[in-house]
């Protein structure tokens, strides 16, 4: 039966990364078994992989036209495949599909990430042998190092949320028309006209279980559910337009429904409502300069990344906040280790560990994302080509959130907005360089404190300084989130919390009293030693 993927795009690497595809000119059962085991272990949560038999490989790419497999060998290979896969512990069987490409017969093995990892396979198929839990390292199938083996075993039965069975739903929650529309769009050979919903669900790997207890997976409900928000009320995109930089006045639009539908609707809405172009005639130049307030490609990549990498078991929506001078795209939780706050600040984005192994596959099939760690470079290039400021990527020490900030093109800024940006930059400079300032304070004492205080006071609005100091003074004794916002005459709204409290936690001026449970109802916030030193800079020497 045909696979739920565009075969030609698979072979040319357009929708699946090369690291997830192995090309084999002929049939090598032992080598194939090791690769099947590695894809089943899915060490990086890439979503498993594909083994394509009948295509030679050259430098990691297919050599086309394919050499093909002898027609008379197809049944024998599949029988032997069934036998060797029974030697994987626990048993694991890929989905095998014979296909015709350029008048040649190929055999494609689809090996999704398994639900019972770690899997082990025999080192050899003959004689006495050891079993090893093979993994993929880039485009190679290898035995894991001791550290990698320990990590793999720690992942035992830890299936990514999007690939888990949903015991509260049934196959009746799938919208058959949505599945058909998806398969038609990606030009899959899998046709649903004469198939039962059970057969379709198994073939697409969006359901799992015995025949009498076949249940949908979360990824199937997210993309093809009649009402995905019935099971994932937080799986939506909230676009908030603020009338000013303080965020006191705003309007909101919410996009829900299947993931790819809400993503496309949010992208189109943003493009229609917020993307502006300006054309400037330059003296002595034949062509006019054209630029946008925000290049659409940068926003598209940013939002697609948020949909791909957010946690769908986290009770928070994706937030797009449109301010007069910037756009913040916020998703929860933050990046997976080893990517952290320091690596983000250093621009190190070469780590590829994925939270969702199935969401990404569907988005890639629809050409909404590539999944090759190219999203952030694309964002940077798009902004640079437009003459816009570089993007800012943020998370906190505990990786509780990920925020992408796109700043408006300078030619779209009003004088007031420029003033606000300068003030914010001065404020951020003080906070981000506070460690260095405090070291100088210990060395030079009063003199450096006065200099720092006067410099900041000359560039940052007094009300901002006062608000910051008031929060830090209040929180010398631990305070609840509600108490802090009430003190500031603000509502207990997530956006007010993020702006006025969470940002100070991220900059180590406030700390949580229950750091291992950030969302605990008993959570309080207190001023850190760094925050107390900041108070000292502005208050202790104020009278001198």
GIURWO-V15501 format. One record per pair of residues at least 4 apart in sequence whose ideal C-beta (glycine too) atoms are under 7 Angstrom apart, sorted by the first residue. I is the first residue (numbers start at 1). GAP is how many residues later the second one is. If there is no record, write none. Layout:
# GIURWO-V15501
i | gap
I | GAP
I | GAP
This chain:
# GIURWO-V15501
i | gap
1 | 96
1 | 202
2 | 95
2 | 186
2 | 187
2 | 188
3 | 92
3 | 94
3 | 105
3 | 107
3 | 187
4 | 179
4 | 184
4 | 186
4 | 199
4 | 200
5 | 5
5 | 181
5 | 183
5 | 360
6 | 4
6 | 9
6 | 180
6 | 181
6 | 182
7 | 4
7 | 92
7 | 94
7 | 182
8 | 4
9 | 5
9 | 6
10 | 5
10 | 6
10 | 40
11 | 41
11 | 44
11 | 51
11 | 90
13 | 5
13 | 8
15 | 349
15 | 350
16 | 4
16 | 5
16 | 34
17 | 354
17 | 355
18 | 42
18 | 43
18 | 121
19 | 117
19 | 119
19 | 120
20 | 26
20 | 29
20 | 30
21 | 28
21 | 29
21 | 31
22 | 13
22 | 27
22 | 29
23 | 29
23 | 32
23 | 33
23 | 34
23 | 39
24 | 4
24 | 8
24 | 27
24 | 28
24 | 29
25 | 30
25 | 31
25 | 42
27 | 26
27 | 50
28 | 4
29 | 4
29 | 51
29 | 55
29 | 96
30 | 4
30 | 94
30 | 95
31 | 4
32 | 4
32 | 19
33 | 4
33 | 51
33 | 88
34 | 4
34 | 87
34 | 100
34 | 107
35 | 4
35 | 16
35 | 106
36 | 4
36 | 15
36 | 49
36 | 56
36 | 58
36 | 73
36 | 75
37 | 4
37 | 51
37 | 82
37 | 83
37 | 84
37 | 97
38 | 96
38 | 97
38 | 98
38 | 103
39 | 9
39 | 10
39 | 72
39 | 97
40 | 8
40 | 52
40 | 71
40 | 73
40 | 74
40 | 77
40 | 79
41 | 76
41 | 77
41 | 78
41 | 92
41 | 93
41 | 94
41 | 111
42 | 4
42 | 5
42 | 6
42 | 71
42 | 72
42 | 75
42 | 315
43 | 92
43 | 93
43 | 109
44 | 308
44 | 309
44 | 310
45 | 68
45 | 115
45 | 308
45 | 309
45 | 310
45 | 312
46 | 308
46 | 311
47 | 65
47 | 66
47 | 310
47 | 311
47 | 313
47 | 314
48 | 63
48 | 64
48 | 65
49 | 62
50 | 58
50 | 59
50 | 60
50 | 61
51 | 58
51 | 60
52 | 54
52 | 56
53 | 16
53 | 53
53 | 54
54 | 12
54 | 13
54 | 14
54 | 15
54 | 50
54 | 51
54 | 52
54 | 53
55 | 7
55 | 8
55 | 11
55 | 51
56 | 7
56 | 11
57 | 5
57 | 6
58 | 5
60 | 79
65 | 37
65 | 39
66 | 35
66 | 36
66 | 38
66 | 40
68 | 36
68 | 37
68 | 38
69 | 4
69 | 5
69 | 36
69 | 37
69 | 38
71 | 34
73 | 4
74 | 4
74 | 24
74 | 31
74 | 33
75 | 4
76 | 4
77 | 4
77 | 30
78 | 4
78 | 18
79 | 4
80 | 4
81 | 4
81 | 15
84 | 41
85 | 6
85 | 7
85 | 8
86 | 5
87 | 34
87 | 35
88 | 4
88 | 31
88 | 33
89 | 30
89 | 31
89 | 42
90 | 26
90 | 29
92 | 22
92 | 27
94 | 15
94 | 16
94 | 17
95 | 15
96 | 11
96 | 13
97 | 11
98 | 7
98 | 9
99 | 7
99 | 9
100 | 5
101 | 5
112 | 93
113 | 50
113 | 244
114 | 5
115 | 44
115 | 93
116 | 41
117 | 35
117 | 38
117 | 39
118 | 15
118 | 34
118 | 35
118 | 38
119 | 14
120 | 11
120 | 12
120 | 13
121 | 10
121 | 11
121 | 13
122 | 7
122 | 9
123 | 6
123 | 7
123 | 9
124 | 5
132 | 11
133 | 11
133 | 16
133 | 19
134 | 7
134 | 8
134 | 9
135 | 7
135 | 9
135 | 13
135 | 17
136 | 5
137 | 5
144 | 4
144 | 5
144 | 8
145 | 4
146 | 4
147 | 4
148 | 4
149 | 4
150 | 4
151 | 4
159 | 4
159 | 5
160 | 195
160 | 196
160 | 197
161 | 57
161 | 150
161 | 151
161 | 152
162 | 56
162 | 57
162 | 60
162 | 150
162 | 194
162 | 195
162 | 196
162 | 197
163 | 54
163 | 56
163 | 194
163 | 195
164 | 53
164 | 54
165 | 43
165 | 44
165 | 50
165 | 52
166 | 49
166 | 50
166 | 51
166 | 52
166 | 55
166 | 65
167 | 48
168 | 63
169 | 4
169 | 46
169 | 47
169 | 52
169 | 62
170 | 45
171 | 26
171 | 27
171 | 30
171 | 36
171 | 43
171 | 45
173 | 43
173 | 48
173 | 52
173 | 53
174 | 5
174 | 23
174 | 27
174 | 42
174 | 46
174 | 50
174 | 51
175 | 49
175 | 50
175 | 51
176 | 4
176 | 16
176 | 21
177 | 4
178 | 4
178 | 46
178 | 80
179 | 4
179 | 13
179 | 21
179 | 45
180 | 4
180 | 12
181 | 4
182 | 4
183 | 5
183 | 7
183 | 9
185 | 181
186 | 179
186 | 180
190 | 13
192 | 8
195 | 4
195 | 5
197 | 4
198 | 4
198 | 16
199 | 4
200 | 4
201 | 5
201 | 6
201 | 13
201 | 15
201 | 19
202 | 5
206 | 10
206 | 11
206 | 13
206 | 14
206 | 18
207 | 7
207 | 8
207 | 9
207 | 10
207 | 13
208 | 7
208 | 9
209 | 4
209 | 5
209 | 6
210 | 4
216 | 4
216 | 5
218 | 4
218 | 94
219 | 4
219 | 139
219 | 140
220 | 4
221 | 4
221 | 7
221 | 10
222 | 6
222 | 10
222 | 13
222 | 36
222 | 37
222 | 90
222 | 137
223 | 35
223 | 36
223 | 37
223 | 139
224 | 34
225 | 33
228 | 4
228 | 7
228 | 29
228 | 30
229 | 4
229 | 6
229 | 7
229 | 27
232 | 80
234 | 81
234 | 82
234 | 83
235 | 24
235 | 77
236 | 18
236 | 19
236 | 20
236 | 26
236 | 81
237 | 18
237 | 25
237 | 29
237 | 80
237 | 81
237 | 83
238 | 14
238 | 16
238 | 79
238 | 80
238 | 81
238 | 82
239 | 14
239 | 27
239 | 30
239 | 81
239 | 83
240 | 10
240 | 12
240 | 79
240 | 80
240 | 81
240 | 82
241 | 9
241 | 10
241 | 81
242 | 5
242 | 8
242 | 79
242 | 80
242 | 81
243 | 6
243 | 7
244 | 4
244 | 5
244 | 80
245 | 78
245 | 79
245 | 80
245 | 175
247 | 248
247 | 252
253 | 16
255 | 7
255 | 10
255 | 11
256 | 6
257 | 4
257 | 5
258 | 4
259 | 4
259 | 48
259 | 100
260 | 4
260 | 102
260 | 103
260 | 106
260 | 108
261 | 4
262 | 4
263 | 4
263 | 40
263 | 41
263 | 44
263 | 105
264 | 4
265 | 4
266 | 4
266 | 37
267 | 4
267 | 33
267 | 36
268 | 4
269 | 4
270 | 4
270 | 5
270 | 29
271 | 4
271 | 25
274 | 20
274 | 48
275 | 17
275 | 18
275 | 19
275 | 21
276 | 16
276 | 17
277 | 13
277 | 15
278 | 13
278 | 133
279 | 9
279 | 11
280 | 8
280 | 9
281 | 7
282 | 6
282 | 7
291 | 95
291 | 96
291 | 118
291 | 120
292 | 94
292 | 117
293 | 115
293 | 116
293 | 119
294 | 4
294 | 5
294 | 33
294 | 112
294 | 114
295 | 87
295 | 88
295 | 91
295 | 93
296 | 4
297 | 4
297 | 81
297 | 85
298 | 4
298 | 81
298 | 84
298 | 85
298 | 108
299 | 4
299 | 28
299 | 107
300 | 4
301 | 4
301 | 74
301 | 77
301 | 78
302 | 4
302 | 27
302 | 77
302 | 102
302 | 104
303 | 4
303 | 17
303 | 26
304 | 4
304 | 59
304 | 64
304 | 65
304 | 71
305 | 4
305 | 70
306 | 4
306 | 12
306 | 23
306 | 25
307 | 11
308 | 48
308 | 51
308 | 52
308 | 55
308 | 61
309 | 22
309 | 46
309 | 47
310 | 4
310 | 8
310 | 21
310 | 22
311 | 21
311 | 22
311 | 44
314 | 18
314 | 19
316 | 16
318 | 13
319 | 11
320 | 7
320 | 9
321 | 6
321 | 7
322 | 5
324 | 93
325 | 82
325 | 83
325 | 88
325 | 92
325 | 95
325 | 96
326 | 79
326 | 80
326 | 81
326 | 82
327 | 79
328 | 75
328 | 77
329 | 74
329 | 75
330 | 71
330 | 73
331 | 71
332 | 68
332 | 69
333 | 66
333 | 67
333 | 68
334 | 61
334 | 62
334 | 65
334 | 66
334 | 67
334 | 68
335 | 4
335 | 60
335 | 64
335 | 67
336 | 17
336 | 19
338 | 13
339 | 4
339 | 5
339 | 12
340 | 59
341 | 4
341 | 54
341 | 55
341 | 56
342 | 4
343 | 5
344 | 49
344 | 50
344 | 51
349 | 24
349 | 27
350 | 23
352 | 21
354 | 6
356 | 4
358 | 4
359 | 4
360 | 4
360 | 9
360 | 11
361 | 4
362 | 4
363 | 5
363 | 6
364 | 5
364 | 6
364 | 7
369 | 6
370 | 4
374 | 4
375 | 4
376 | 4
377 | 4
378 | 4
379 | 4
379 | 12
380 | 4
380 | 10
380 | 11
381 | 4
382 | 4
383 | 5
383 | 7
383 | 8
383 | 23
386 | 23
387 | 22
388 | 19
388 | 21
389 | 18
391 | 13
391 | 14
391 | 15
392 | 13
393 | 11
394 | 9
395 | 4
395 | 6
395 | 7
396 | 4
396 | 5
396 | 109
396 | 110
398 | 120
400 | 118
408 | 4
408 | 5
413 | 4
413 | 5
415 | 4
416 | 4
417 | 4
418 | 4
419 | 4
420 | 4
421 | 4
422 | 4
422 | 37
423 | 4
423 | 36
423 | 37
423 | 38
423 | 41
424 | 4
425 | 4
426 | 4
426 | 30
426 | 33
426 | 34
427 | 4
427 | 33
427 | 37
428 | 4
429 | 4
430 | 4
430 | 26
431 | 76
431 | 78
433 | 4
434 | 4
434 | 96
434 | 100
435 | 4
436 | 4
437 | 4
437 | 15
438 | 4
438 | 95
439 | 4
440 | 4
440 | 8
441 | 4
441 | 7
441 | 8
441 | 96
444 | 4
446 | 4
446 | 95
446 | 98
447 | 4
448 | 4
449 | 4
449 | 88
449 | 92
450 | 4
450 | 91
451 | 4
452 | 4
452 | 85
453 | 4
453 | 84
453 | 85
453 | 88
454 | 4
455 | 4
456 | 4
457 | 8
460 | 4
460 | 5
462 | 4
463 | 4
464 | 4
465 | 4
466 | 4
467 | 4
467 | 21
468 | 4
469 | 4
469 | 66
469 | 69
470 | 4
471 | 4
471 | 13
471 | 29
471 | 33
472 | 37
472 | 55
472 | 59
472 | 62
472 | 63
473 | 62
474 | 5
474 | 10
474 | 13
475 | 4
475 | 35
475 | 50
475 | 51
475 | 52
476 | 51
478 | 35
478 | 46
478 | 47
478 | 48
479 | 4
479 | 5
479 | 45
479 | 46
480 | 44
481 | 4
481 | 11
481 | 16
481 | 20
481 | 42
482 | 4
482 | 10
483 | 4
484 | 4
484 | 17
484 | 41
485 | 5
485 | 6
485 | 7
485 | 11
485 | 12
485 | 15
488 | 12
490 | 6
490 | 10
491 | 5
493 | 4
494 | 4
495 | 4
496 | 4
497 | 4
497 | 5
498 | 4
498 | 5
499 | 4
501 | 4
501 | 9
501 | 24
502 | 4
503 | 4
504 | 5
504 | 6
505 | 5
505 | 6
505 | 7
505 | 20
508 | 20
508 | 22
509 | 19
509 | 21
509 | 22
509 | 25
510 | 15
510 | 16
510 | 17
510 | 18
510 | 21
511 | 15
511 | 17
512 | 6
512 | 11
512 | 13
513 | 10
513 | 11
513 | 13
514 | 6
514 | 8
514 | 9
518 | 5
527 | 4
527 | 5
529 | 4
530 | 4
531 | 4
532 | 4
533 | 4
534 | 4
535 | 4
536 | 4
538 | 4
